[in-house]
Amino acid sequence: MKKNIRRFLQAVIHDERGSQILEFILVFPLVWLLIMFSFDQFSILYNKQKAMAAAYEAGRIAAVQPNFGLATYHAAERGEVELSQGIGVTNGEVRLQLEGRGWKKGNHLRADATVSFRLLATGKPYEITESYYMMIENAEAKK
């Protein structure tokens, strides 16, 4: 009797049928989490780069404008075009802030680009703000 039980247990232990499906069931959730994490990280990094590019473009175009009104208009226009190229973007905004004493050649401005989007895999809302500093190059002289 003991020999029969021992033979049966050895046969069950050494039988590899079904082992691949068991390995799949154990490993698949881990692989799926890795893939979802990768998609979310990709969307964050890509949109962060787009926000930085939008801040740069906004600051670059604003720095050569003759007054703050035109600078604000062109910065928003140029920056929002860049932000619209992001992945899953729900809202994008570009703002200018003067650093120093007004719109004068040699003073500095800061362009802020904020982008809101949903993550690719999880769908959670996410927001990124990037800034870029530029020197004003072409301000009109006030009389």
C-alpha positions in Angstrom: 0.0 0.0 0.0 2.8 2.4 0.9 4.6 1.7 -2.3 1.5 2.5 -4.3 1.0 5.9 -2.5 4.7 6.7 -3.0 4.5 5.9 -6.7 1.4 8.0 -7.1 3.0 11.0 -5.3 6.1 10.7 -7.4 4.1 10.6 -10.6 2.1 13.7 -9.5 5.2 15.6 -8.5 7.1 14.7 -11.7 4.2 15.4 -14.0 4.7 18.8 -15.6 1.4 19.1 -17.3 -0.3 22.3 -16.4 2.9 24.0 -15.1 3.0 26.5 -18.0 -0.5 27.8 -17.2 0.3 28.0 -13.5 3.5 30.0 -14.3 1.4 32.3 -16.6 -1.2 32.9 -13.9 1.5 33.8 -11.4 3.7 36.0 -13.7 1.0 37.8 -15.8 -0.2 40.2 -13.1 3.4 41.4 -12.5 4.0 41.9 -16.2 0.7 43.8 -16.6 1.6 46.1 -13.7 5.0 46.8 -15.3 3.3 47.6 -18.6 0.8 50.0 -17.0 3.5 51.7 -14.9 5.6 52.2 -18.1 2.7 53.8 -20.0 2.0 56.2 -17.2 5.6 57.1 -16.8 5.9 57.7 -20.5 2.9 60.0 -20.6 4.3 62.0 -17.6 7.8 62.3 -19.2 6.4 63.2 -22.6 4.1 65.9 -21.3 6.8 67.2 -19.0 9.0 67.7 -22.1 6.1 69.4 -24.0 5.5 71.8 -21.0 9.2 72.7 -21.0 9.2 73.2 -24.7 6.1 75.4 -24.4 7.7 77.5 -21.7 10.8 77.9 -23.8 8.9 78.9 -26.9 6.7 81.3 -25.0 9.7 83.0 -23.4 11.7 83.1 -26.6 8.9 84.8 -28.6 8.0 87.1 -25.7 11.5 88.4 -25.2 11.7 90.0 -28.6 8.3 91.8 -28.4 8.2 95.6 -28.0 5.7 95.6 -25.1 4.2 93.3 -22.4 0.8 93.2 -24.1 2.2 91.8 -27.3 4.5 89.5 -25.4 1.7 88.0 -23.4 -0.4 87.4 -26.6 2.3 85.8 -28.7 3.6 83.8 -25.7 0.2 82.3 -25.0 -0.4 81.6 -28.7 3.0 79.9 -29.3 3.0 78.0 -26.0 -0.5 76.6 -26.3 0.3 75.2 -29.8 3.2 73.3 -28.2 1.0 72.1 -25.3 -1.7 70.9 -27.6 0.7 68.3 -29.0 0.9 66.5 -25.6 -0.7 63.1 -24.9 -4.2 63.1 -23.4 -4.1 66.9 -22.7 -7.2 68.2 -21.1 -6.0 71.8 -20.4 -2.9 73.8 -21.2 -2.1 77.4 -20.1 0.9 79.7 -20.6 1.6 82.7 -18.4 4.2 85.4 -18.3 5.6 87.1 -15.2 8.0 90.0 -15.1 11.0 89.6 -12.9 12.3 93.1 -12.0 11.1 96.6 -12.7 8.8 96.4 -15.7 9.2 95.8 -19.4 12.7 97.1 -20.1 15.6 95.8 -22.1 17.8 93.8 -19.9 15.2 92.9 -17.4 14.0 89.3 -17.1 10.7 87.5 -17.6 9.5 84.1 -16.6 7.3 82.0 -18.8 5.2 79.3 -17.0 3.5 76.5 -18.9 1.0 74.3 -17.1 -0.5 71.2 -18.7 -3.2 69.0 -17.3 -3.7 65.5 -18.7 -4.9 62.0 -17.9 -2.5 59.2 -17.5 -2.6 56.7 -20.3 -3.1 53.5 -18.3 -4.8 54.5 -15.1 -6.7 57.5 -16.4 -5.9 59.6 -13.3 -5.6 63.3 -13.7 -2.1 64.8 -13.5 -0.7 68.3 -13.8 2.8 69.6 -14.6 4.1 73.2 -14.5 7.4 74.1 -16.1 9.2 77.5 -16.1 11.7 79.2 -18.3 13.6 82.5 -17.7 14.5 84.9 -20.5 16.1 88.3 -20.8 14.0 91.0 -22.5 15.8 91.9 -25.7 13.6 94.3 -27.6 11.6 96.6 -25.3 10.4 99.9 -26.5 12.0 102.9 -24.8 9.4 104.9 -22.9 9.5 108.7 -23.2 
